Every structure is written in C-alpha cells, then in structure tokens.
Amino acid sequence: MPARVTIFMLFCIYVNKHACAGPHLDKKKLQQLPDHFGPARASMVLQQAVQACIDCAYQQKAVFSCLKQGHGGELISASFDGEQHTLSLPAVNSIVFILRFLENLCHSLHSDNLFSSQPFTIYNATSQTPVEYEHERMHTAPSPASGSERHMLSQDSLRSSSRHPSTWTVEDVMRFVRESDPQALGPHAELFRKHEIDGNALILLKSDMIMKYMGLKLGPALKLCYHIDKLKQSKY
C-alpha cells in the first residue's frame, strides 16, 4: 500500500521597507527585515510577519495588545513588564486571510502598506497600496505608441459597468485576466478559453485548482487569486 503524501501549499509575503513606520515601529529595524517571508506554510508566514512587527516595535506591548488569542496557529512572543508573554495565532490556510490579518494589525499600528502578496518594487511603495497601484495603472494613459491605452480603457469600462462578474462571458474573463496583470497573467489568458471558464467559474477558482488543472505556477496562481478576491469584494 503506497504511503500517503501530505502536500502543503506554500505562501510568500513581501515586506515594504519604505512604508510609514508609524509611532510604534522602529524604521531602522524595519529596513533590516528580509525582503519577504516564505515561501512557507500559511501559518508559518503569518507567524514570521507578526513576530517581525513585535521585534521591530519600540514597545513590544503595543503590538502584543493589538492581538487576540487564536486557536490552531503558531505561537508568537513578546517581552514587556519584566515577563515573556506568548499568544497563539489563528489557524490560516489562504493568502487572503494572511493579508487581511496583517492589514488589520498594521492599521492598528498606524503603519499601513507594510506587507503585500507582490514585490513592492513594482509600484510606488512609499505611498500606494497594491489596490491603489492597480487603480492608478488602469487609469493612467500610457504613450499611444505602446498600444496599451485601449486595454486600460476596456478594463476600466468592464470594472465600472453594472454587470456582476457572474454574468461575464469567457471573453470577459480573458480580458479581466489579461489586464489585471499583463505580464504575469496575460500569457495565460487563453487557458480560460480552453477550460471554458466564464464569470461564474472564475469566482469559484482556488489556487490549488488553478495549479492542478490549468498548470499555472504558484506565483501567477496566487496573483490571480488576489485579483479574484478583490473582484468579489467590489460593489456592482
């Protein structure tokens, strides 16, 4: 009888070393952090990112007090009031949960835009969140010679329309994929025609399905899930 093999999804979170440190985090310590945490299991990536915030704090109690006791996750620790304190983080299994958890923590610390699922070198890391970067990229007209202005306008039209993604055709989905990230996802757009993925199917996609059945590597799969999640959070 063949041995059972357990497969863990690996995730990666990037660090914005030029983010506003806020009143609680030491800017110099932030700049000494690694460029990213992972690839590793979701619970480990979250633990490393949260522990980094604690370790970079002027007063570790300030970060620790923003956290609530979780269940099933990794342990983090902080030193204050002459004692060592530990706390269990919640169990996680998706990049979206990690990003939301870190976003809420950083917001409490007044240090927004500290983490992302994508490298910060691709946009203005000092003042833009990943969502703001995507919005500006879609609304800033490039050189007409580049031929990409039409793509940006079509994306703007698609996203601003009243049509819910569940009504999208396969062609609509392909356009969304191309223009969400032309470099990383654009080359894979034809796969959505091959697998007959319309709007209803798009919003059901998960990273493991994308990699297993469509053949995308982990990086593009995670980026696609990021854009799909933002799409599902939009109002129509």
C-alpha positions in Angstrom: 0.0 0.0 0.0 1.6 3.3 -1.1 2.4 5.8 1.6 0.1 8.8 1.9 1.8 12.1 0.9 0.6 15.3 2.6 1.0 18.4 0.3 1.2 21.8 1.9 0.5 25.0 -0.1 3.4 27.4 0.2 2.8 31.2 0.5 5.0 34.3 0.4 4.5 37.8 1.9 6.7 40.7 0.8 7.9 43.5 3.1 7.7 47.1 2.3 10.8 48.6 3.9 9.9 52.1 2.9 6.4 52.0 4.5 5.5 54.6 7.0 6.6 53.0 10.3 4.1 54.9 12.4 4.5 55.7 16.1 5.1 52.1 17.3 7.6 50.6 14.9 11.3 51.4 14.5 12.1 52.4 11.0 15.7 51.2 11.2 14.6 47.8 12.4 12.0 47.6 9.6 14.7 48.2 7.0 16.7 45.3 8.4 13.9 42.8 7.8 14.2 40.3 4.9 12.5 41.2 1.6 9.9 38.6 2.2 8.7 35.8 4.5 8.3 32.4 2.8 7.7 30.5 0.7 6.3 28.5 3.6 3.1 27.2 5.0 0.4 29.9 5.6 0.6 29.6 9.4 4.4 30.0 9.4 4.4 33.0 7.1 1.8 34.7 9.3 3.8 33.9 12.4 7.0 35.3 10.9 5.3 38.6 9.8 3.6 39.2 13.1 6.7 38.3 15.1 8.7 40.8 12.9 6.2 43.5 13.9 6.7 42.7 17.6 10.5 42.6 17.2 10.6 46.0 15.4 8.4 47.7 18.0 9.7 50.4 20.3 7.5 48.8 23.0 6.5 45.2 22.2 3.5 45.5 24.4 2.0 48.0 21.9 1.9 45.3 19.2 1.0 42.4 21.5 -2.0 44.3 22.8 -3.4 44.5 19.3 -3.6 40.7 19.0 -6.2 38.3 20.3 -5.7 34.7 21.4 -6.3 32.4 18.5 -6.5 28.6 18.1 -4.6 26.2 15.9 -1.9 28.6 14.7 1.7 29.3 15.5 2.9 31.0 18.7 4.3 34.5 18.9 6.1 36.0 21.9 6.8 39.5 23.3 8.7 40.8 26.3 7.2 43.5 28.5 6.5 44.3 32.1 9.5 42.2 33.0 7.9 39.0 31.7 7.8 36.9 28.5 4.3 36.6 27.0 3.1 34.2 24.4 0.0 34.0 22.3 -1.4 31.6 19.7 -2.3 33.0 16.3 -5.4 31.7 14.4 -5.1 28.8 12.0 -4.8 30.1 8.4 -4.8 28.4 5.0 -5.1 31.2 2.5 -3.1 34.2 1.3 -6.2 36.3 1.6 -6.6 35.6 5.3 -3.0 36.4 5.9 -3.2 39.7 4.1 -6.4 40.7 5.9 -5.0 39.8 9.3 -1.8 41.8 8.6 -3.7 44.7 7.2 -5.8 45.0 10.3 -2.8 44.7 12.6 -0.8 47.3 10.7 -3.8 49.6 10.6 -4.0 49.4 14.4 -0.3 50.3 14.5 -0.8 53.2 12.0 1.7 51.5 9.7 -0.3 50.7 6.6 1.0 49.2 3.4 3.7 47.2 5.2 3.0 43.8 3.6 1.8 42.5 0.3 1.5 39.3 -1.8 3.5 41.0 -4.5 7.0 42.6 -4.5 6.9 46.3 -3.7 9.4 47.2 -6.4 6.6 47.2 -9.0 4.9 50.2 -7.6 5.4 53.3 -5.6 5.9 51.6 -2.2 6.1 54.8 -0.2 2.5 56.0 -0.8 0.4 53.4 -2.6 -1.2 50.2 -1.5 -1.4 47.3 -4.0 -5.0 48.1 -4.7 -4.2 51.8 -5.3 -1.4 50.8 -7.6 -3.7 48.7 -9.7 -6.3 51.5 -9.9 -3.7 54.1 -11.0 -2.2 51.7 -13.5 -5.6 51.2 -15.1 -6.4 55.0 -15.2 -3.1 56.5 -16.3 -2.8 56.8 -20.0 0.5 55.5 -21.4 2.2 56.5 -24.6 -0.1 55.9 -27.5 2.8 54.1 -29.2 2.6 51.4 -26.6 -0.8 50.3 -27.8 -1.9 49.6 -24.2 -4.2 52.5 -23.8 -7.0 50.6 -25.4 -6.5 47.8 -22.9 -6.7 50.1 -19.9 -9.8 51.8 -21.2 -11.5 48.5 -21.8 -10.6 47.3 -18.3 -12.0 50.5 -16.9 -15.2 50.1 -18.8 -15.5 46.5 -17.7 -15.0 47.1 -14.0 -17.1 50.3 -13.9 -20.1 48.6 -15.5 -23.1 47.4 -13.5 -22.6 43.8 -14.7 -21.9 41.4 -11.9 -19.0 39.0 -12.7 -21.4 36.1 -12.6 -22.8 37.4 -15.9 -19.4 37.6 -17.6 -18.6 35.5 -20.7 -15.4 33.6 -21.3 -14.2 36.6 -23.3 -14.9 39.0 -20.4 -12.9 36.7 -18.1 -10.0 36.6 -20.5 -10.0 40.4 -20.7 -10.0 40.6 -16.9 -7.1 38.2 -16.6 -5.0 40.0 -19.3 -5.5 43.4 -17.8 -5.3 42.6 -14.1 -1.6 41.8 -14.6 -0.5 41.9 -18.2 3.0 40.5 -17.5 2.3 37.7 -15.0 -1.3 36.7 -16.1 -1.7 37.9 -19.6 0.2 35.0 -21.2 -2.2 32.6 -19.5 -5.5 34.1 -20.7 -6.0 31.5 -23.5 -6.2 28.8 -20.8 -9.5 30.3 -19.7 -11.0 29.8 -23.2 -9.6 26.2 -23.2 -11.2 25.4 -19.9 -14.4 27.3 -20.7 -14.2 29.5 -17.6 -16.9 32.2 -17.6 -17.6 34.6 -14.7 -19.4 32.0 -12.6 -16.5 29.7 -12.8 -13.9 32.4 -12.3 -15.2 33.4 -8.8 -15.1 29.8 -7.7 -11.4 29.3 -8.6 -8.9 28.4 -5.9 -5.1 28.4 -6.1 -4.8 24.7 -5.9 -7.3 24.2 -8.7 -5.5 26.7 -10.9 -2.2 25.0 -10.5 -3.6 21.4 -10.8 -5.9 21.8 -13.7 -4.6 24.8 -15.5 -0.9 24.3 -15.0 0.0 27.7 -13.6 2.9 28.0 -11.2 2.4 29.1 -7.6 3.3 32.8 -8.2 0.8 33.5 -11.0 -1.9 31.4 -9.2 -1.6 33.5 -6.1 -1.7 36.7 -8.0 -4.8 35.6 -9.9 -6.5 34.6 -6.6 -5.6 38.1 -5.2 -7.4 39.8 -8.1 -10.3 37.4 -7.9 -10.7 38.2 -4.2 -10.7 41.9 -4.9 -13.2 41.4 -7.6 -15.6 39.6 -5.3 -15.2 42.4 -2.7 -16.2 45.0 -5.3 -19.7 46.5 -5.4 -21.8 46.2 -8.5 
